[in-house]
Amino acid sequence: MATTTTSTDTTDGPASTTPRSRFGAELRDAVSARTILLVVAVLAVQMGFVLSYIGAFHAPKPHHIPIAVVAPASVSDAAVAQLNRLPDEPLLARGIPGEQQARALILDRSVEAAIVVDAGGTTDTLLVASAGGVAVSTTVQQIAQAVQAQQHRQLQVVDIRPPDAGDGRGMSSFYLALGWIVGGYLAAAILGMAAGARPANVHRTVIRLGVLALYALGSGLGGAVIVGPVMNALPGHFGALWLFGSLVVFAAAATTVALQNLMGIIGVGVAVTLFVVLGNPSAGGAYPYSLLPPFWSGIGPWLPPGAATTAVRNTVYFAGHAVAHSVWVLAGYAVVGSVAALVASRGKAQVSSAASPSQA
C-alpha cells in the first residue's frame, strides 16, 4: 500500500512569519529615519520653548526705562543726573518744563513715567500709566521710592491711565493678540496638512490664502466681540480691534503658508518657533520691553506677537499713539508671507514639471 507524504515545510509562506519578526517589521516601518528626525525637531522646539520663556522671565531687570523729571531749573539737571547715575542704569531720565507736558509724553508713549518735584515741600509726585504695563509702573515706583527715601522725601503715586475695570492687570491686550496669533498659524497648518489641501501649484496657494483671509476677518471679529461686548475687557474700540485682529491673524497665517510651502511639515515647527517660542515671551505682555533681557527686548517689536500686543494696547488706552511701527510690521509679514508662499509654490511646480517624463 502506497504511503502519501505531506510536506510540512512552510518556510517560504506567510505562516513562517513569527510575532517577533512581524513586530520588527512594524517597528522599522513606524520608526523611520524621517520619524526620528521629526521627533528630534519637536524635542528641539520644546527645549527652545523652555529656554526662551525662562530666559526672558526668570530675572526681569529694568534698563533705561524712559522717564521725565519736572523740577525747578535750579535742581532739574541735578535730579536728572542723579537718576541717570543709578547702578545698572535702570532709568533714562530727561528734564521737562511742566507737568502737563509730562502727562502728554506719558500718554503718547514717549516716556513710561514722570517725577514731579515739589520744590516747596517734601512730597514729590510720580505719574504713571499702568495700562501700558503694570510691571514697569511698579518697578519705576520702587526705584523712585528708594531714591526719595535716601533724601528723606515722600512720594505719592498718581496713575493717570490705569487698566479698565474688566482688564485686571492690563493683560487682555496680550492674551487677545496671543489668541489671534495661535488661530492664524493653526488654521494655516491645518489647511496645509488636510487631505487634498496641500498646495501643489499657484492656484491652490491663492485659494488657501483667500480662505485664510476670510478666516482672518471672522477671527478678528470674534476676538473684538469677546473682549468688547461679551467680556467688557477692552470696550469702546470695536472697529479698530476688528481690523487689527484681521491683520494679525492673516499675517500669522500667510507666514505659516510660506514656511510650509518652503519646508513642508518642518515649516509648521518653524512657525511655532517664530510665533510662540520667540514671539510670546518677547511680546511685552507679562513684562514690557524695558524689563526684558536685550535679546528678547530687541526682537519683540519685530515679531507679530509683540507688534499685535503694542497695537492693541496703545489703541485701547493711548488713543492710537505709537502704533505705526506695529502696523507696518504686521503688514510686512502679511505681504511678504503671501508673496513668498506664491513664489515657493510656483518654484515647486516648475521643479515637479521638469522632473516628470515628457508626454508624447
C-alpha positions in Angstrom: 0.0 0.0 0.0 1.5 3.3 -1.0 2.2 5.9 1.6 1.5 9.6 0.9 3.9 12.0 2.5 2.8 15.6 3.1 5.5 18.3 3.3 5.3 20.5 6.4 8.0 22.9 5.2 6.3 26.4 5.3 9.5 28.5 5.4 8.6 30.3 2.2 4.9 31.0 3.1 3.2 33.7 5.2 2.8 31.2 8.1 6.6 31.4 8.6 6.3 35.0 9.9 6.7 34.9 13.6 5.2 37.5 16.0 8.7 38.7 16.7 9.5 39.3 13.0 6.2 41.0 12.5 6.9 43.3 15.4 10.3 44.1 14.0 8.9 44.9 10.6 6.2 47.2 12.2 8.9 48.9 14.3 11.1 49.6 11.2 8.1 51.0 9.4 6.9 53.1 12.3 10.3 54.4 13.4 11.8 55.5 10.2 14.7 57.9 9.8 12.2 60.7 8.9 10.2 59.9 12.0 13.3 60.1 14.2 14.2 63.4 12.7 10.8 64.8 13.3 10.8 63.7 16.9 14.2 65.3 17.4 12.9 68.5 15.8 9.9 68.5 18.2 12.3 68.0 21.2 14.4 70.9 20.0 11.3 73.2 19.8 10.2 72.0 23.2 13.6 72.8 24.8 13.7 76.1 22.9 10.3 76.9 24.5 11.6 76.3 28.0 14.8 78.1 27.3 13.1 81.1 25.8 10.5 81.6 28.5 12.8 81.0 31.4 15.5 83.2 29.8 13.1 86.1 29.3 11.2 85.9 32.6 13.5 84.4 35.3 15.2 87.6 36.3 13.4 90.7 34.9 15.7 93.7 35.2 15.0 97.4 34.4 17.2 99.0 31.9 16.8 102.6 30.5 13.1 102.9 31.4 12.4 106.4 29.9 11.0 108.8 32.4 10.5 112.6 32.6 11.5 114.9 35.5 9.6 118.1 36.2 11.6 120.3 38.6 12.7 123.9 39.1 15.5 124.9 36.8 17.9 125.2 39.8 17.6 121.5 40.6 16.4 119.9 37.4 19.8 119.0 36.0 21.0 117.6 39.3 17.8 115.5 39.7 18.1 114.1 36.2 21.8 113.3 36.6 21.1 111.5 39.9 18.5 109.2 38.3 20.7 108.5 35.3 23.7 107.6 37.6 21.8 104.9 39.4 23.6 101.5 39.5 23.0 99.4 36.3 21.2 102.4 34.7 17.6 101.3 35.3 16.2 104.7 34.3 16.7 107.1 31.4 15.6 110.5 32.7 15.2 113.8 31.0 14.1 117.2 32.2 10.6 118.5 31.2 9.4 122.1 31.8 5.9 121.3 33.2 3.6 118.6 34.5 1.1 118.9 31.6 3.9 118.2 29.1 5.0 115.2 31.2 1.5 113.9 31.2 1.3 114.3 27.4 4.6 112.4 27.0 3.3 109.5 29.1 0.1 109.3 27.1 1.8 109.4 23.7 4.2 106.6 25.0 7.4 108.7 24.8 8.1 108.0 28.4 6.8 105.5 30.9 6.5 107.8 34.0 7.3 111.3 35.3 8.5 112.6 38.6 7.2 116.0 39.6 9.4 117.6 42.2 7.7 119.8 44.8 10.4 122.4 45.5 8.4 124.0 48.3 7.7 120.8 50.2 8.9 117.3 50.9 6.4 115.2 48.9 7.0 114.6 45.2 4.6 113.0 42.7 5.2 110.1 40.5 2.9 110.0 37.4 2.5 106.5 35.8 0.2 104.9 33.3 -0.1 101.3 34.5 -2.3 100.4 31.4 1.0 100.4 29.5 2.4 97.7 31.8 1.8 97.2 35.5 5.2 95.6 35.9 7.1 98.6 34.6 5.0 101.1 36.5 5.6 99.1 39.7 9.3 98.9 39.0 9.6 102.7 38.5 7.7 103.3 41.7 10.0 101.1 43.7 13.1 102.8 42.2 11.7 106.3 42.8 10.7 105.4 46.4 14.2 104.1 47.2 15.8 107.3 45.8 13.3 109.5 47.7 14.0 107.7 51.0 17.7 108.4 50.7 16.8 112.1 50.5 14.2 111.9 53.3 11.4 112.9 51.0 8.0 111.3 50.4 6.4 110.1 47.2 2.8 110.0 46.1 1.9 107.9 43.1 -0.8 109.1 40.6 -1.9 106.6 37.9 -3.1 108.7 35.0 -4.1 105.8 32.8 -4.9 102.6 34.7 -6.3 99.5 33.0 -10.1 99.3 32.6 -12.0 97.5 35.4 -12.5 94.4 33.3 -8.9 94.3 32.2 -7.3 93.2 35.5 -3.6 93.8 35.4 -3.8 95.1 31.8 -3.0 91.7 30.3 -6.1 91.5 28.0 -4.3 93.1 25.1 -1.5 90.4 25.2 -3.9 87.5 25.6 -6.1 88.8 22.7 -3.0 89.1 20.5 -1.9 85.7 21.5 -5.2 84.1 20.6 -5.2 85.7 17.2 -1.7 84.6 16.5 -2.4 81.0 17.5 -5.5 80.9 15.4 -3.7 82.2 12.4 -0.9 79.7 12.3 -3.1 76.8 13.4 -5.6 77.5 10.6 -2.8 77.6 8.0 -1.2 74.5 9.4 -4.5 72.5 9.3 -5.2 73.6 5.7 -1.7 72.5 4.8 -2.0 69.1 6.4 -5.6 68.3 5.4 -6.2 65.8 2.7 -6.0 67.5 -0.7 -5.3 70.9 0.7 -1.6 70.9 0.4 -0.7 73.4 -2.3 0.8 71.8 -5.4 0.6 74.9 -7.6 0.0 78.6 -7.5 -3.8 78.2 -7.9 -4.1 76.2 -4.7 -1.9 78.6 -2.8 -4.1 81.5 -3.9 -7.2 79.5 -2.8 -5.6 78.8 0.6 -4.7 82.5 1.1 -8.2 83.5 0.1 -9.7 81.1 2.6 -7.3 82.3 5.3 -8.2 86.0 4.6 -11.9 85.1 5.2 -10.9 83.2 8.3 -8.9 86.3 9.5 -11.9 88.5 9.1 -14.0 86.1 11.2 -11.3 85.6 13.8 -10.7 89.4 14.1 -14.5 89.9 14.5 -14.7 87.1 17.1 -11.9 88.5 19.2 -13.3 92.0 19.1 -16.7 90.7 20.2 -15.3 88.7 23.1 -13.1 91.5 24.6 -15.7 94.1 23.9 -19.5 93.4 24.2 -19.1 90.0 25.8 -16.4 90.4 28.5 -16.1 94.2 28.6 -12.4 93.8 29.0 -11.4 96.3 26.2 -14.5 98.2 25.5 -15.1 101.1 23.1 -12.8 100.2 20.2 -14.7 97.5 18.4 -14.0 98.6 14.8 -10.3 99.2 15.3 -9.8 95.9 17.1 -11.6 94.0 14.4 -9.3 95.5 11.8 -6.2 94.9 13.8 -7.2 91.4 14.6 -7.8 90.5 11.0 -4.4 91.8 10.1 -2.7 89.9 12.9 -4.4 86.6 12.0 -3.6 86.9 8.3 0.0 87.9 9.0 0.5 84.8 11.1 -1.4 82.6 8.6 0.4 83.9 5.4 3.8 83.5 7.1 2.9 79.9 8.0 1.7 79.1 4.5 5.0 80.4 3.1 7.1 78.3 5.6 5.0 75.2 4.8 5.5 75.7 1.0 9.2 76.2 1.5 9.9 73.5 4.1 6.9 71.2 4.3 5.8 70.0 7.7 9.1 71.4 9.2 7.7 74.8 8.3 5.0 74.4 11.0 7.7 73.9 13.6 9.5 77.0 12.3 6.2 79.0 12.6 5.7 77.7 16.2 9.3 78.7 17.0 8.8 82.2 15.5 5.4 83.0 17.0 5.4 81.0 20.3 8.9 80.1 21.3 10.4 83.5 20.5 7.4 85.8 19.9 5.3 85.3 23.1 8.0 85.9 25.8 9.3 88.9 23.9 5.8 90.4 23.2 5.8 92.8 26.1 2.8 91.2 27.8 4.0 89.9 31.1 7.0 92.3 31.2 7.4 95.3 28.9 10.5 95.6 26.8 12.4 97.8 29.3 12.3 94.8 31.8 13.3 92.1 29.3 16.9 91.0 28.6 18.5 92.6 25.5 17.8 89.7 23.1 14.1 89.5 23.8 13.6 93.2 24.0 15.4 93.6 20.7 13.3 91.0 18.7 10.0 91.7 20.4 8.8 94.7 18.4 9.7 92.9 15.1 7.7 89.8 15.7 3.9 89.6 15.3 3.0 88.9 18.9 4.9 92.0 20.1 3.6 94.1 17.3 0.0 92.9 17.9 0.2 93.5 21.7 1.5 97.0 21.3 -1.1 97.9 18.6 -4.0 96.7 20.7 -2.8 98.2 24.0 -2.0 101.6 22.5 -5.2 101.7 20.5 -7.3 101.0 23.6 -5.5 103.0 26.2 -3.4 105.6 24.4 -5.5 107.0 21.5 -3.5 105.1 18.9 -0.2 106.7 19.7 2.9 104.7 18.7 1.1 102.0 16.7 2.5 102.9 13.2 5.6 100.6 13.6 3.4 97.7 14.8 1.0 98.1 11.8 3.9 98.2 9.4 5.5 95.1 10.9 2.2 93.1 10.7 1.5 94.3 7.2 5.1 93.2 6.2 4.5 89.7 7.5 1.2 89.5 5.6 2.6 90.8 2.3 6.0 89.1 2.4 4.4 85.8 3.6 1.8 85.9 0.8 4.4 86.6 -1.9 6.9 84.0 -0.5 4.1 81.4 -0.5 3.2 82.1 -4.1 6.9 82.1 -5.2 7.6 78.9 -3.4 4.6 77.1 -4.8 5.5 78.3 -8.3 9.1 77.1 -7.9 8.0 73.7 -6.7 5.6 73.3 -9.6 8.3 74.1 -12.1 10.7 71.7 -10.5 8.0 69.0 -10.5 7.2 69.7 -14.1 10.8 69.5 -15.1 11.3 66.2 -13.2 8.2 64.5 -14.8 8.7 62.5 -18.0 7.7 64.3 -21.2 4.4 63.3 -22.8 4.5 62.1 -26.3 
